[in-house]
């Protein structure tokens, strides 16, 4: 018998019934050692263990902030106690949340565009709302079960995580345990050089292990599902002969829009769709040969004046196709000068973060990952494009289908989709097509460019129907992360 098991049994012989804490103290063992030995003794029928289920409450990052500063509705009430507030002036996300909850709880009303505190609100301004009091008691470790509704509401708001854990109520030695001989030597649980050379193993014997014993769940380090998907996608591209490229996240409008034949008055370039950066100077192109090609394409194709100043505006890239554009123009320019410089086809890919000023919902984020690919070669067709994309997505267990679609920089253009078992609909994964001659400046019978640019996170929505929405991928919950080993 192992030394830890002997210590527990000897303690239980003196006092047949104990709590786990009492047994730890009596044996002198730590929690991990005592639990390990206890499971072994229970498996051999030497002790009986009684359990109960208890809820363990922990605060999320937002919950910790609110426990310290107060809930948004509480902060709104404190503000209303000092000044008048217009509903239209509450613009921040926190202020909007506070107004929403304060109205729901009957703590404020809106009259003539002004937020008015009610009688209940006056009381809550000094005493705090029920949710706030519960949140602070959980933070301080003084919460007592009994206010279940408050906790359920906090869980629903994402401020508290509730996990049911098995708790040991009592440990009792059995008749078999009392009859067990505790006077002998402890058994060997690990073999080392000294044990073998000095021959002590002959007297002590070896510890037997029961691999079927139920043990406490372990929490090893885990890579995030998005990170694992990126690594898998990168491996797939490289195995297909692609070379990885990269580019800046802070770009100019030239590479994000103009170089991709997006007209300078296109709605996608408006501030409501794009994050522009006002404190950076416009990019200067210094007479790049590509600029002439782009200017000519816009003037001829869109019959509009093209402004280099507009093209130089700085912004956060809205797609990684800007990376492909940078490399594509350079390679095509080199091929024009020296047709034998590259062995065709040239296959490139990039994976990076992109940013779009749009509302977050089931399938949309304001910033997310995108993988982008191009193939530059001769006699390439849509069949080559379809085959490449099917092979890429088949490697990660996704089936896709195509339908015609419009994108300014490709002709013909397609959209490819995958079926979601959760929503019972086909979800768009991304766009693709053959880069227009206006962009490449080369006739297709001389050089063809295939391109595609799908998002990454939507792949996980398809592969794991239990994910409630794309924003769930970034909630940073460790429990959530550990449950998604195979995603």
Buried (B, 14 or more C-beta within 10 A) or exposed (E): BBBBBBBBBEBBEEEEEBEBEBBBEBBEBEEEBBBBBBBBBBEBEBBBBEEEEEEEBBBBEBBBBBBEEBBBBBBBBBBBEEEEBEBEEBEEEBBEBBBBBBBEBEBBEEEEEBBBBBEBBBEBBEEBBBBBBBBBBBBEEEBEEEBEEBBEBBBEBEBBBEEEEEEBEBBEBBEEBEEBEBEEEBBBBEEEEEBEEEEEEEEEEEBEEEEEEEEEEEEEEBEBBBEBBBEBBBEBBEEBEBEEBEBEBEBBBBBBBBBBBBBBEEEBBEEEEBBBEEEEEBBEBEEBEBBEBBBEBBEEBBEEEBBBEBBBBBBBBBBBBBBBBBBBBEBBBEBBEEEEEBEBBBBBBBBBEBBBBEEEEBBBBBBBBBBBBBBBBEEBEBEBBBEBBBEBBEBBEBEBBBEEBEBBBBBBBBBBBBBBEBEEEBBBBBBBBBBBBBBBBBEBEEBBBBBBBBBBBBBBBBBBEEBEBBBBBEEEBEEBBBEBEEB
